[in-house]
Amino acid sequence: MLSESAAAALGGRVFAYVTGEPGRLLRFMENSGLSPDALRQAADSPDLVAGLLDHVVADEELLLACAAALEVPPERITQAWRRLGPPDFDDQPSETPGEFGA
């Protein structure tokens, strides 16, 4: 598994790839609902990178093209997505019995 810093660095490279071509950028903005101003304001946000990785991983053709352009295996981008994205539901701490007055 990638370290968080390695995942963030790769996420930055994926960000540059997607935003480096107007068609790819427009598609991401349409899928995410971000306006150009919102994208500029969120540019340094880890949440934006996580969302962008989610967008890339969800589209196999884009994932493969991005991986080829960055000269990394597609699995590495998927690892960065897993590392930087929200935790799986099953990874959430469980509630202790009676915690909510039960």
A tleap script that builds the chain and sets N, CA, C and O, in Angstrom:
source leaprc.protein.ff14SB
mol = sequence {
  NMET LEU SER GLU SER ALA ALA ALA ALA LEU
  GLY GLY ARG VAL PHE ALA TYR VAL THR GLY
  GLU PRO GLY ARG LEU LEU ARG PHE MET GLU
  ASN SER GLY LEU SER PRO ASP ALA LEU ARG
  GLN ALA ALA ASP SER PRO ASP LEU VAL ALA
  GLY LEU LEU ASP HIE VAL VAL ALA ASP GLU
  GLU LEU LEU LEU ALA CYS ALA ALA ALA LEU
  GLU VAL PRO PRO GLU ARG ILE THR GLN ALA
  TRP ARG ARG LEU GLY PRO PRO ASP PHE ASP
  ASP GLN PRO SER GLU THR PRO GLY GLU PHE
  GLY CALA
}
set mol.1.N position { 0.845 -1.180 0.000 }
set mol.1.CA position { 0.000 0.000 0.000 }
set mol.1.C position { 0.889 1.241 0.000 }
set mol.1.O position { 1.939 1.267 0.643 }
set mol.2.N position { 0.462 2.249 -0.716 }
set mol.2.CA position { 1.217 3.501 -0.776 }
set mol.2.C position { 1.144 4.248 0.548 }
set mol.2.O position { 0.141 4.174 1.257 }
set mol.3.N position { 2.203 4.961 0.873 }
set mol.3.CA position { 2.151 5.863 2.027 }
set mol.3.C position { 1.231 7.025 1.672 }
set mol.3.O position { 0.934 7.254 0.499 }
set mol.4.N position { 0.791 7.740 2.667 }
set mol.4.CA position { -0.094 8.868 2.398 }
set mol.4.C position { 0.606 9.942 1.563 }
set mol.4.O position { -0.008 10.545 0.683 }
set mol.5.N position { 1.877 10.176 1.836 }
set mol.5.CA position { 2.600 11.200 1.071 }
set mol.5.C position { 2.810 10.756 -0.384 }
set mol.5.O position { 2.717 11.578 -1.295 }
set mol.6.N position { 3.091 9.473 -0.609 }
set mol.6.CA position { 3.239 8.971 -1.981 }
set mol.6.C position { 1.899 9.021 -2.718 }
set mol.6.O position { 1.848 9.351 -3.903 }
set mol.7.N position { 0.819 8.694 -2.009 }
set mol.7.CA position { -0.512 8.760 -2.616 }
set mol.7.C position { -0.868 10.196 -2.974 }
set mol.7.O position { -1.428 10.455 -4.039 }
set mol.8.N position { -0.542 11.125 -2.086 }
set mol.8.CA position { -0.829 12.542 -2.355 }
set mol.8.C position { -0.012 13.050 -3.539 }
set mol.8.O position { -0.515 13.816 -4.360 }
set mol.9.N position { 1.240 12.626 -3.627 }
set mol.9.CA position { 2.088 13.033 -4.756 }
set mol.9.C position { 1.525 12.491 -6.072 }
set mol.9.O position { 1.470 13.207 -7.072 }
set mol.10.N position { 1.113 11.234 -6.063 }
set mol.10.CA position { 0.517 10.665 -7.268 }
set mol.10.C position { -0.809 11.340 -7.570 }
set mol.10.O position { -1.126 11.590 -8.733 }
set mol.11.N position { -1.584 11.636 -6.542 }
set mol.11.CA position { -2.841 12.364 -6.742 }
set mol.11.C position { -2.602 13.715 -7.405 }
set mol.11.O position { -3.388 14.141 -8.251 }
set mol.12.N position { -1.528 14.386 -7.029 }
set mol.12.CA position { -1.170 15.657 -7.664 }
set mol.12.C position { -0.832 15.480 -9.137 }
set mol.12.O position { -1.176 16.325 -9.963 }
set mol.13.N position { -0.169 14.398 -9.462 }
set mol.13.CA position { 0.159 14.119 -10.869 }
set mol.13.C position { -1.099 13.804 -11.669 }
set mol.13.O position { -1.242 14.238 -12.813 }
set mol.14.N position { -2.016 13.041 -11.054 }
set mol.14.CA position { -3.290 12.740 -11.717 }
set mol.14.C position { -4.074 14.029 -11.917 }
set mol.14.O position { -4.681 14.231 -12.969 }
set mol.15.N position { -4.065 14.901 -10.918 }
set mol.15.CA position { -4.733 16.206 -11.019 }
set mol.15.C position { -4.183 16.985 -12.218 }
set mol.15.O position { -4.946 17.541 -13.007 }
set mol.16.N position { -2.870 17.019 -12.346 }
set mol.16.CA position { -2.244 17.734 -13.464 }
set mol.16.C position { -2.644 17.112 -14.798 }
set mol.16.O position { -2.863 17.826 -15.777 }
set mol.17.N position { -2.738 15.794 -14.840 }
set mol.17.CA position { -3.135 15.118 -16.073 }
set mol.17.C position { -4.565 15.498 -16.456 }
set mol.17.O position { -4.824 15.877 -17.598 }
set mol.18.N position { -5.472 15.400 -15.522 }
set mol.18.CA position { -6.877 15.677 -15.831 }
set mol.18.C position { -7.081 17.143 -16.172 }
set mol.18.O position { -7.797 17.460 -17.122 }
set mol.19.N position { -6.467 18.040 -15.419 }
set mol.19.CA position { -6.677 19.474 -15.660 }
set mol.19.C position { -5.843 19.994 -16.822 }
set mol.19.O position { -6.036 21.128 -17.261 }
set mol.20.N position { -4.921 19.185 -17.324 }
set mol.20.CA position { -4.054 19.616 -18.416 }
set mol.20.C position { -4.694 19.586 -19.786 }
set mol.20.O position { -4.094 20.055 -20.754 }
set mol.21.N position { -5.885 19.051 -19.893 }
set mol.21.CA position { -6.575 18.980 -21.181 }
set mol.21.C position { -8.019 19.427 -20.971 }
set mol.21.O position { -8.727 18.854 -20.143 }
set mol.22.N position { -8.467 20.452 -21.719 }
set mol.22.CA position { -9.796 21.025 -21.485 }
set mol.22.C position { -10.947 20.010 -21.504 }
set mol.22.O position { -11.869 20.123 -20.697 }
set mol.23.N position { -10.911 19.037 -22.395 }
set mol.23.CA position { -11.996 18.054 -22.456 }
set mol.23.C position { -12.073 17.200 -21.206 }
set mol.23.O position { -13.161 16.945 -20.688 }
set mol.24.N position { -10.917 16.756 -20.718 }
set mol.24.CA position { -10.896 15.954 -19.483 }
set mol.24.C position { -11.344 16.792 -18.292 }
set mol.24.O position { -12.096 16.322 -17.438 }
set mol.25.N position { -10.878 18.032 -18.242 }
set mol.25.CA position { -11.239 18.924 -17.142 }
set mol.25.C position { -12.742 19.205 -17.142 }
set mol.25.O position { -13.384 19.161 -16.093 }
set mol.26.N position { -13.291 19.489 -18.303 }
set mol.26.CA position { -14.722 19.779 -18.402 }
set mol.26.C position { -15.544 18.577 -17.949 }
set mol.26.O position { -16.536 18.731 -17.236 }
set mol.27.N position { -15.136 17.396 -18.359 }
set mol.27.CA position { -15.862 16.186 -17.959 }
set mol.27.C position { -15.838 16.003 -16.447 }
set mol.27.O position { -16.852 15.655 -15.841 }
set mol.28.N position { -14.674 16.240 -15.838 }
set mol.28.CA position { -14.577 16.149 -14.381 }
set mol.28.C position { -15.478 17.186 -13.718 }
set mol.28.O position { -16.191 16.873 -12.765 }
set mol.29.N position { -15.448 18.409 -14.219 }
set mol.29.CA position { -16.272 19.470 -13.630 }
set mol.29.C position { -17.758 19.151 -13.765 }
set mol.29.O position { -18.528 19.387 -12.834 }
set mol.30.N position { -18.163 18.624 -14.902 }
set mol.30.CA position { -19.568 18.252 -15.098 }
set mol.30.C position { -19.969 17.125 -14.152 }
set mol.30.O position { -21.051 17.162 -13.566 }
set mol.31.N position { -19.106 16.126 -14.000 }
set mol.31.CA position { -19.421 14.992 -13.121 }
set mol.31.C position { -19.433 15.383 -11.648 }
set mol.31.O position { -20.208 14.835 -10.864 }
set mol.32.N position { -18.582 16.323 -11.273 }
set mol.32.CA position { -18.479 16.712 -9.873 }
set mol.32.C position { -19.409 17.864 -9.511 }
set mol.32.O position { -19.679 18.107 -8.335 }
set mol.33.N position { -19.899 18.571 -10.531 }
set mol.33.CA position { -20.752 19.728 -10.264 }
set mol.33.C position { -19.977 20.965 -9.858 }
set mol.33.O position { -20.570 21.933 -9.381 }
set mol.34.N position { -18.657 20.957 -10.036 }
set mol.34.CA position { -17.840 22.109 -9.661 }
set mol.34.C position { -17.861 23.171 -10.747 }
set mol.34.O position { -17.757 22.870 -11.936 }
set mol.35.N position { -17.997 24.407 -10.318 }
set mol.35.CA position { -17.858 25.539 -11.237 }
set mol.35.C position { -16.368 25.866 -11.340 }
set mol.35.O position { -15.577 25.409 -10.515 }
set mol.36.N position { -15.982 26.654 -12.347 }
set mol.36.CA position { -14.568 27.037 -12.430 }
set mol.36.C position { -14.080 27.729 -11.157 }
set mol.36.O position { -12.963 27.473 -10.707 }
set mol.37.N position { -14.905 28.606 -10.570 }
set mol.37.CA position { -14.501 29.291 -9.336 }
set mol.37.C position { -14.332 28.310 -8.181 }
set mol.37.O position { -13.367 28.400 -7.422 }
set mol.38.N position { -15.270 27.370 -8.048 }
set mol.38.CA position { -15.178 26.382 -6.975 }
set mol.38.C position { -13.945 25.510 -7.157 }
set mol.38.O position { -13.287 25.147 -6.182 }
set mol.39.N position { -13.632 25.175 -8.393 }
set mol.39.CA position { -12.443 24.368 -8.665 }
set mol.39.C position { -11.180 25.128 -8.263 }
set mol.39.O position { -10.284 24.555 -7.642 }
set mol.40.N position { -11.106 26.395 -8.608 }
set mol.40.CA position { -9.939 27.202 -8.233 }
set mol.40.C position { -9.806 27.299 -6.710 }
set mol.40.O position { -8.704 27.190 -6.174 }
set mol.41.N position { -10.925 27.504 -6.019 }
set mol.41.CA position { -10.891 27.634 -4.557 }
set mol.41.C position { -10.483 26.326 -3.883 }
set mol.41.O position { -9.834 26.341 -2.837 }
set mol.42.N position { -10.860 25.207 -4.476 }
set mol.42.CA position { -10.578 23.901 -3.875 }
set mol.42.C position { -9.285 23.280 -4.376 }
set mol.42.O position { -8.962 22.155 -3.995 }
set mol.43.N position { -8.538 23.978 -5.216 }
set mol.43.CA position { -7.373 23.392 -5.888 }
set mol.43.C position { -6.371 22.748 -4.938 }
set mol.43.O position { -5.744 21.754 -5.305 }
set mol.44.N position { -6.201 23.270 -3.749 }
set mol.44.CA position { -5.224 22.715 -2.813 }
set mol.44.C position { -5.856 21.767 -1.795 }
set mol.44.O position { -5.189 21.321 -0.861 }
set mol.45.N position { -7.120 21.465 -1.972 }
set mol.45.CA position { -7.844 20.643 -1.014 }
set mol.45.C position { -7.597 19.158 -1.229 }
set mol.45.O position { -7.692 18.672 -2.356 }
set mol.46.N position { -7.282 18.434 -0.164 }
set mol.46.CA position { -7.151 16.976 -0.296 }
set mol.46.C position { -8.460 16.327 -0.760 }
set mol.46.O position { -8.437 15.297 -1.434 }
set mol.47.N position { -9.591 16.925 -0.402 }
set mol.47.CA position { -10.880 16.385 -0.827 }
set mol.47.C position { -11.036 16.471 -2.346 }
set mol.47.O position { -11.629 15.584 -2.961 }
set mol.48.N position { -10.508 17.529 -2.945 }
set mol.48.CA position { -10.589 17.665 -4.397 }
set mol.48.C position { -9.764 16.571 -5.070 }
set mol.48.O position { -10.217 15.959 -6.037 }
set mol.49.N position { -8.574 16.327 -4.572 }
set mol.49.CA position { -7.723 15.280 -5.148 }
set mol.49.C position { -8.393 13.919 -4.984 }
set mol.49.O position { -8.379 13.103 -5.905 }
set mol.50.N position { -8.978 13.675 -3.811 }
set mol.50.CA position { -9.675 12.400 -3.587 }
set mol.50.C position { -10.848 12.259 -4.549 }
set mol.50.O position { -11.070 11.182 -5.100 }
set mol.51.N position { -11.599 13.338 -4.755 }
set mol.51.CA position { -12.719 13.303 -5.692 }
set mol.51.C position { -12.265 13.102 -7.124 }
set mol.51.O position { -12.917 12.408 -7.904 }
set mol.52.N position { -11.152 13.710 -7.460 }
set mol.52.CA position { -10.618 13.550 -8.813 }
set mol.52.C position { -10.137 12.112 -9.029 }
set mol.52.O position { -10.355 11.538 -10.097 }
set mol.53.N position { -9.495 11.541 -8.033 }
set mol.53.CA position { -9.085 10.139 -8.134 }
set mol.53.C position { -10.302 9.233 -8.258 }
set mol.53.O position { -10.279 8.261 -9.012 }
set mol.54.N position { -11.354 9.545 -7.528 }
set mol.54.CA position { -12.594 8.781 -7.624 }
set mol.54.C position { -13.133 8.840 -9.055 }
set mol.54.O position { -13.570 7.829 -9.605 }
set mol.55.N position { -13.096 10.017 -9.641 }
set mol.55.CA position { -13.550 10.218 -11.021 }
set mol.55.C position { -12.714 9.375 -11.996 }
set mol.55.O position { -13.265 8.732 -12.890 }
set mol.56.N position { -11.413 9.380 -11.825 }
set mol.56.CA position { -10.526 8.645 -12.734 }
set mol.56.C position { -10.708 7.141 -12.577 }
set mol.56.O position { -10.782 6.421 -13.572 }
set mol.57.N position { -10.780 6.666 -11.354 }
set mol.57.CA position { -10.906 5.228 -11.105 }
set mol.57.C position { -12.254 4.699 -11.602 }
set mol.57.O position { -12.357 3.534 -11.985 }
set mol.58.N position { -13.270 5.537 -11.598 }
set mol.58.CA position { -14.603 5.115 -12.039 }
set mol.58.C position { -14.700 4.939 -13.556 }
set mol.58.O position { -15.649 4.327 -14.046 }
set mol.59.N position { -13.740 5.463 -14.293 }
set mol.59.CA position { -13.764 5.401 -15.756 }
set mol.59.C position { -12.525 4.635 -16.223 }
set mol.59.O position { -11.425 5.185 -16.263 }
set mol.60.N position { -12.713 3.364 -16.575 }
set mol.60.CA position { -11.572 2.504 -16.904 }
set mol.60.C position { -10.726 3.073 -18.042 }
set mol.60.O position { -9.498 3.017 -17.989 }
set mol.61.N position { -11.373 3.619 -19.064 }
set mol.61.CA position { -10.624 4.184 -20.189 }
set mol.61.C position { -9.757 5.358 -19.722 }
set mol.61.O position { -8.593 5.466 -20.108 }
set mol.62.N position { -10.320 6.223 -18.903 }
set mol.62.CA position { -9.559 7.357 -18.376 }
set mol.62.C position { -8.439 6.872 -17.457 }
set mol.62.O position { -7.322 7.387 -17.512 }
set mol.63.N position { -8.734 5.890 -16.619 }
set mol.63.CA position { -7.721 5.327 -15.717 }
set mol.63.C position { -6.537 4.790 -16.501 }
set mol.63.O position { -5.387 5.082 -16.173 }
set mol.64.N position { -6.813 4.009 -17.534 }
set mol.64.CA position { -5.730 3.425 -18.331 }
set mol.64.C position { -4.941 4.497 -19.072 }
set mol.64.O position { -3.714 4.420 -19.148 }
set mol.65.N position { -5.630 5.495 -19.618 }
set mol.65.CA position { -4.938 6.583 -20.329 }
set mol.65.C position { -4.072 7.394 -19.369 }
set mol.65.O position { -2.939 7.752 -19.691 }
set mol.66.N position { -4.611 7.675 -18.202 }
set mol.66.CA position { -3.864 8.437 -17.200 }
set mol.66.C position { -2.637 7.648 -16.748 }
set mol.66.O position { -1.539 8.200 -16.673 }
set mol.67.N position { -2.811 6.385 -16.453 }
set mol.67.CA position { -1.696 5.549 -16.020 }
set mol.67.C position { -0.606 5.495 -17.089 }
set mol.67.O position { 0.582 5.586 -16.778 }
set mol.68.N position { -1.012 5.346 -18.342 }
set mol.68.CA position { -0.036 5.312 -19.434 }
set mol.68.C position { 0.712 6.642 -19.537 }
set mol.68.O position { 1.931 6.664 -19.704 }
set mol.69.N position { -0.021 7.740 -19.437 }
set mol.69.CA position { 0.609 9.060 -19.539 }
set mol.69.C position { 1.583 9.312 -18.383 }
set mol.69.O position { 2.625 9.940 -18.568 }
set mol.70.N position { 1.235 8.820 -17.200 }
set mol.70.CA position { 2.088 9.028 -16.022 }
set mol.70.C position { 3.143 7.937 -15.866 }
set mol.70.O position { 4.003 8.004 -14.989 }
set mol.71.N position { 3.058 6.926 -16.742 }
set mol.71.CA position { 3.985 5.801 -16.720 }
set mol.71.C position { 3.994 5.089 -15.368 }
set mol.71.O position { 5.043 4.807 -14.789 }
set mol.72.N position { 2.772 4.812 -14.890 }
set mol.72.CA position { 2.586 4.032 -13.661 }
set mol.72.C position { 1.530 2.966 -13.936 }
set mol.72.O position { 0.683 3.154 -14.809 }
set mol.73.N position { 1.567 1.873 -13.223 }
set mol.73.CA position { 0.510 0.879 -13.398 }
set mol.73.C position { -0.822 1.447 -12.909 }
set mol.73.O position { -0.842 2.197 -11.932 }
set mol.74.N position { -1.927 1.110 -13.560 }
set mol.74.CA position { -3.234 1.604 -13.119 }
set mol.74.C position { -3.522 1.251 -11.651 }
set mol.74.O position { -4.210 1.994 -10.950 }
set mol.75.N position { -2.992 0.122 -11.203 }
set mol.75.CA position { -3.202 -0.295 -9.820 }
set mol.75.C position { -2.633 0.715 -8.833 }
set mol.75.O position { -3.147 0.862 -7.724 }
set mol.76.N position { -1.583 1.405 -9.232 }
set mol.76.CA position { -0.973 2.404 -8.344 }
set mol.76.C position { -1.929 3.580 -8.142 }
set mol.76.O position { -2.035 4.111 -7.037 }
set mol.77.N position { -2.618 3.983 -9.195 }
set mol.77.CA position { -3.611 5.055 -9.073 }
set mol.77.C position { -4.753 4.584 -8.187 }
set mol.77.O position { -5.260 5.346 -7.363 }
set mol.78.N position { -5.157 3.337 -8.354 }
set mol.78.CA position { -6.214 2.779 -7.511 }
set mol.78.C position { -5.774 2.741 -6.050 }
set mol.78.O position { -6.577 3.006 -5.156 }
set mol.79.N position { -4.520 2.417 -5.801 }
set mol.79.CA position { -4.005 2.425 -4.434 }
set mol.79.C position { -4.051 3.832 -3.834 }
set mol.79.O position { -4.417 4.006 -2.671 }
set mol.80.N position { -3.679 4.831 -4.634 }
set mol.80.CA position { -3.738 6.222 -4.156 }
set mol.80.C position { -5.176 6.605 -3.839 }
set mol.80.O position { -5.441 7.271 -2.837 }
set mol.81.N position { -6.101 6.186 -4.691 }
set mol.81.CA position { -7.529 6.462 -4.474 }
set mol.81.C position { -7.992 5.852 -3.153 }
set mol.81.O position { -8.684 6.505 -2.372 }
set mol.82.N position { -7.612 4.612 -2.909 }
set mol.82.CA position { -8.009 3.951 -1.654 }
set mol.82.C position { -7.394 4.636 -0.447 }
set mol.82.O position { -8.037 4.774 0.594 }
set mol.83.N position { -6.156 5.062 -0.589 }
set mol.83.CA position { -5.439 5.685 0.534 }
set mol.83.C position { -6.012 7.065 0.871 }
set mol.83.O position { -6.125 7.421 2.044 }
set mol.84.N position { -6.372 7.838 -0.152 }
set mol.84.CA position { -6.793 9.221 0.073 }
set mol.84.C position { -8.296 9.408 0.190 }
set mol.84.O position { -8.767 10.445 0.656 }
set mol.85.N position { -9.053 8.391 -0.239 }
set mol.85.CA position { -10.504 8.505 -0.197 }
set mol.85.C position { -11.047 8.279 1.199 }
set mol.85.O position { -10.304 7.957 2.126 }
set mol.86.N position { -12.362 8.452 1.338 }
set mol.86.CA position { -12.962 8.211 2.645 }
set mol.86.C position { -12.859 6.737 3.009 }
set mol.86.O position { -12.793 5.882 2.125 }
set mol.87.N position { -12.844 6.434 4.303 }
set mol.87.CA position { -12.745 5.022 4.700 }
set mol.87.C position { -13.987 4.250 4.280 }
set mol.87.O position { -15.077 4.810 4.160 }
set mol.88.N position { -13.803 2.965 4.061 }
set mol.88.CA position { -14.944 2.102 3.767 }
set mol.88.C position { -15.869 2.087 4.967 }
set mol.88.O position { -15.432 2.280 6.101 }
set mol.89.N position { -17.139 1.860 4.717 }
set mol.89.CA position { -18.117 1.818 5.790 }
set mol.89.C position { -17.715 0.800 6.849 }
set mol.89.O position { -17.879 1.044 8.044 }
set mol.90.N position { -17.195 -0.326 6.418 }
set mol.90.CA position { -16.792 -1.378 7.350 }
set mol.90.C position { -15.599 -0.970 8.211 }
set mol.90.O position { -15.349 -1.589 9.245 }
set mol.91.N position { -14.857 0.066 7.801 }
set mol.91.CA position { -13.692 0.514 8.555 }
set mol.91.C position { -14.058 1.503 9.660 }
set mol.91.O position { -13.193 1.883 10.448 }
set mol.92.N position { -15.308 1.924 9.735 }
set mol.92.CA position { -15.740 2.882 10.743 }
set mol.92.C position { -15.718 2.223 12.115 }
set mol.92.O position { -16.022 1.036 12.237 }
set mol.93.N position { -15.356 2.990 13.161 }
set mol.93.CA position { -15.382 2.406 14.496 }
set mol.93.C position { -16.810 2.000 14.856 }
set mol.93.O position { -17.767 2.707 14.542 }
set mol.94.N position { -16.934 0.878 15.504 }
set mol.94.CA position { -18.270 0.433 15.895 }
set mol.94.C position { -18.682 1.132 17.177 }
set mol.94.O position { -17.852 1.517 18.001 }
set mol.95.N position { -19.979 1.281 17.316 }
set mol.95.CA position { -20.515 1.908 18.521 }
set mol.95.C position { -20.512 0.878 19.637 }
set mol.95.O position { -20.715 -0.313 19.404 }
set mol.96.N position { -20.283 1.350 20.834 }
set mol.96.CA position { -20.344 0.430 21.947 }
set mol.96.C position { -21.797 0.253 22.334 }
set mol.96.O position { -22.577 1.199 22.220 }
set mol.97.N position { -22.187 -0.931 22.790 }
set mol.97.CA position { -23.588 -1.166 23.171 }
set mol.97.C position { -24.015 -0.175 24.237 }
set mol.97.O position { -23.287 0.097 25.192 }
set mol.98.N position { -25.199 0.349 24.051 }
set mol.98.CA position { -25.765 1.273 25.039 }
set mol.98.C position { -25.277 2.694 24.904 }
set mol.98.O position { -25.681 3.552 25.688 }
set mol.99.N position { -24.424 2.973 23.939 }
set mol.99.CA position { -23.855 4.313 23.803 }
set mol.99.C position { -24.919 5.370 23.537 }
set mol.99.O position { -24.765 6.518 23.954 }
set mol.100.N position { -25.969 5.008 22.866 }
set mol.100.CA position { -27.009 5.970 22.512 }
set mol.100.C position { -28.278 5.734 23.327 }
set mol.100.O position { -29.389 5.929 22.833 }
set mol.101.N position { -28.108 5.323 24.544 }
set mol.101.CA position { -29.237 5.172 25.437 }
set mol.101.C position { -30.021 3.898 25.198 }
set mol.101.O position { -31.154 3.771 25.663 }
set mol.102.N position { -29.437 2.957 24.482 }
set mol.102.CA position { -30.162 1.710 24.219 }
set mol.102.C position { -30.061 0.767 25.386 }
set mol.102.O position { -30.612 -0.333 25.340 }
savepdb mol mol.pdb
quit
